[in-house]
């Protein structure tokens, strides 16, 4: 599944926003571009994250304009979301 923003609902990172990639086995891979890179994502159970469905237009444009996710692009997306929320 394509990446989407999600907020952690449980664990020591509760409340943090990540870019989430959902997998078929009920797990989610979370990245933030800095501490959790695309090479070393954080894995959580799907029930422990809340997908963010209503995104500001600026964030949607950044995500739609990408052909491939990089750590730098993830940082830009999360910064734009933090500024607009």
C-alpha atoms as an extended CHARMM CRD file, in Angstrom:
* protein
*
        85  EXT
         1         1  UNK       CA              0.0000000000        0.0000000000        0.0000000000  PROA      1               0.0000000000
         2         2  UNK       CA              1.1350000000        3.5170000000       -0.6820000000  PROA      2               0.0000000000
         3         3  UNK       CA              2.4540000000        5.5170000000        2.2250000000  PROA      3               0.0000000000
         4         4  UNK       CA              0.0770000000        7.5030000000        4.3650000000  PROA      4               0.0000000000
         5         5  UNK       CA              0.4240000000        9.4440000000        7.5820000000  PROA      5               0.0000000000
         6         6  UNK       CA             -0.4310000000        7.7100000000       10.8320000000  PROA      6               0.0000000000
         7         7  UNK       CA             -0.2750000000        8.5430000000       14.5350000000  PROA      7               0.0000000000
         8         8  UNK       CA              1.0110000000        6.0560000000       17.0750000000  PROA      8               0.0000000000
         9         9  UNK       CA             -1.6880000000        5.1160000000       19.6210000000  PROA      9               0.0000000000
        10        10  UNK       CA              0.4260000000        2.9360000000       21.9140000000  PROA      10              0.0000000000
        11        11  UNK       CA              3.9660000000        2.4980000000       23.1380000000  PROA      11              0.0000000000
        12        12  UNK       CA              6.7210000000        4.8810000000       24.1360000000  PROA      12              0.0000000000
        13        13  UNK       CA              6.1780000000        6.8550000000       20.9160000000  PROA      13              0.0000000000
        14        14  UNK       CA              2.4560000000        7.4450000000       21.5680000000  PROA      14              0.0000000000
        15        15  UNK       CA              1.1910000000       10.5310000000       19.7270000000  PROA      15              0.0000000000
        16        16  UNK       CA              4.0410000000       10.7690000000       17.2140000000  PROA      16              0.0000000000
        17        17  UNK       CA              3.2460000000       11.0520000000       13.5260000000  PROA      17              0.0000000000
        18        18  UNK       CA              4.9430000000        8.7750000000       11.0110000000  PROA      18              0.0000000000
        19        19  UNK       CA              4.6930000000        7.8840000000        7.3590000000  PROA      19              0.0000000000
        20        20  UNK       CA              3.1770000000        4.3940000000        7.4140000000  PROA      20              0.0000000000
        21        21  UNK       CA              3.4060000000        1.5720000000        4.9230000000  PROA      21              0.0000000000
        22        22  UNK       CA              0.8420000000       -1.1590000000        5.6170000000  PROA      22              0.0000000000
        23        23  UNK       CA              1.6560000000       -4.7930000000        4.9840000000  PROA      23              0.0000000000
        24        24  UNK       CA             -0.5360000000       -7.8430000000        4.5820000000  PROA      24              0.0000000000
        25        25  UNK       CA              0.5480000000       -9.5810000000        7.7960000000  PROA      25              0.0000000000
        26        26  UNK       CA             -1.2290000000       -7.1040000000       10.1130000000  PROA      26              0.0000000000
        27        27  UNK       CA              1.9100000000       -5.0760000000       10.7360000000  PROA      27              0.0000000000
        28        28  UNK       CA              2.7790000000       -1.5100000000        9.8090000000  PROA      28              0.0000000000
        29        29  UNK       CA              6.2030000000       -0.1190000000        8.9720000000  PROA      29              0.0000000000
        30        30  UNK       CA              6.6440000000        3.4250000000       10.3020000000  PROA      30              0.0000000000
        31        31  UNK       CA              9.3050000000        5.9090000000        9.1820000000  PROA      31              0.0000000000
        32        32  UNK       CA             10.0220000000        9.5200000000       10.0640000000  PROA      32              0.0000000000
        33        33  UNK       CA             13.1120000000       10.0960000000        7.9250000000  PROA      33              0.0000000000
        34        34  UNK       CA             15.4120000000       10.9220000000       10.8320000000  PROA      34              0.0000000000
        35        35  UNK       CA             15.4530000000        8.3650000000       13.6510000000  PROA      35              0.0000000000
        36        36  UNK       CA             13.4670000000        5.7990000000       11.7160000000  PROA      36              0.0000000000
        37        37  UNK       CA             14.6870000000        5.6900000000        8.1420000000  PROA      37              0.0000000000
        38        38  UNK       CA             13.3600000000        3.7510000000        5.1870000000  PROA      38              0.0000000000
        39        39  UNK       CA             16.1770000000        1.2540000000        5.6830000000  PROA      39              0.0000000000
        40        40  UNK       CA             15.2620000000        0.6850000000        9.3570000000  PROA      40              0.0000000000
        41        41  UNK       CA             11.5200000000        1.2240000000        9.8350000000  PROA      41              0.0000000000
        42        42  UNK       CA              9.6940000000        0.7210000000       13.1200000000  PROA      42              0.0000000000
        43        43  UNK       CA              7.2550000000       -2.1820000000       12.9740000000  PROA      43              0.0000000000
        44        44  UNK       CA              4.0070000000       -2.0560000000       14.9290000000  PROA      44              0.0000000000
        45        45  UNK       CA              0.7570000000       -3.9300000000       14.9230000000  PROA      45              0.0000000000
        46        46  UNK       CA             -1.8780000000       -2.2740000000       12.7910000000  PROA      46              0.0000000000
        47        47  UNK       CA             -4.1960000000       -1.7880000000       15.7950000000  PROA      47              0.0000000000
        48        48  UNK       CA             -1.5760000000        0.4110000000       17.4790000000  PROA      48              0.0000000000
        49        49  UNK       CA             -1.6400000000        3.1570000000       14.8320000000  PROA      49              0.0000000000
        50        50  UNK       CA             -4.3630000000        5.5650000000       13.7070000000  PROA      50              0.0000000000
        51        51  UNK       CA             -4.2720000000        6.5150000000       10.0050000000  PROA      51              0.0000000000
        52        52  UNK       CA             -4.6260000000       10.2440000000        9.3360000000  PROA      52              0.0000000000
        53        53  UNK       CA             -7.1940000000       10.6950000000        6.5910000000  PROA      53              0.0000000000
        54        54  UNK       CA             -7.7150000000       14.4660000000        6.5350000000  PROA      54              0.0000000000
        55        55  UNK       CA             -4.5110000000       16.0630000000        5.3010000000  PROA      55              0.0000000000
        56        56  UNK       CA             -3.8060000000       19.7240000000        4.5730000000  PROA      56              0.0000000000
        57        57  UNK       CA             -3.5860000000       20.5480000000        0.8580000000  PROA      57              0.0000000000
        58        58  UNK       CA              0.1380000000       21.3250000000        1.1170000000  PROA      58              0.0000000000
        59        59  UNK       CA              0.8570000000       17.8390000000        2.4460000000  PROA      59              0.0000000000
        60        60  UNK       CA             -1.3250000000       16.1820000000       -0.2090000000  PROA      60              0.0000000000
        61        61  UNK       CA              0.5680000000       18.0450000000       -2.9350000000  PROA      61              0.0000000000
        62        62  UNK       CA              3.9210000000       16.9480000000       -1.5290000000  PROA      62              0.0000000000
        63        63  UNK       CA              2.8120000000       13.3120000000       -1.3510000000  PROA      63              0.0000000000
        64        64  UNK       CA              1.1950000000       13.3050000000       -4.8000000000  PROA      64              0.0000000000
        65        65  UNK       CA              4.2700000000       14.8740000000       -6.3910000000  PROA      65              0.0000000000
        66        66  UNK       CA              6.5740000000       12.0560000000       -5.2880000000  PROA      66              0.0000000000
        67        67  UNK       CA              7.5590000000        9.2230000000       -7.5600000000  PROA      67              0.0000000000
        68        68  UNK       CA              9.6800000000        7.5450000000       -4.8780000000  PROA      68              0.0000000000
        69        69  UNK       CA              9.9440000000        8.0430000000       -1.1240000000  PROA      69              0.0000000000
        70        70  UNK       CA             13.2850000000        9.1190000000        0.3110000000  PROA      70              0.0000000000
        71        71  UNK       CA             14.2140000000       10.0000000000        3.8770000000  PROA      71              0.0000000000
        72        72  UNK       CA             14.4940000000       13.6820000000        2.8980000000  PROA      72              0.0000000000
        73        73  UNK       CA             11.0260000000       13.6280000000        1.3240000000  PROA      73              0.0000000000
        74        74  UNK       CA              9.5650000000       12.0000000000        4.4360000000  PROA      74              0.0000000000
        75        75  UNK       CA             11.0710000000       14.7360000000        6.6320000000  PROA      75              0.0000000000
        76        76  UNK       CA              9.5550000000       17.4270000000        4.3690000000  PROA      76              0.0000000000
        77        77  UNK       CA              6.1230000000       15.7870000000        4.4660000000  PROA      77              0.0000000000
        78        78  UNK       CA              6.1170000000       15.4500000000        8.2560000000  PROA      78              0.0000000000
        79        79  UNK       CA              7.3730000000       19.0400000000        8.6990000000  PROA      79              0.0000000000
        80        80  UNK       CA              4.6210000000       20.3450000000        6.4320000000  PROA      80              0.0000000000
        81        81  UNK       CA              2.0270000000       18.3680000000        8.3840000000  PROA      81              0.0000000000
        82        82  UNK       CA              3.3540000000       19.6740000000       11.7250000000  PROA      82              0.0000000000
        83        83  UNK       CA              3.2200000000       23.2950000000       10.4720000000  PROA      83              0.0000000000
        84        84  UNK       CA             -0.3390000000       23.0210000000        9.1430000000  PROA      84              0.0000000000
        85        85  UNK       CA             -1.8930000000       21.0200000000       11.9780000000  PROA      85              0.0000000000
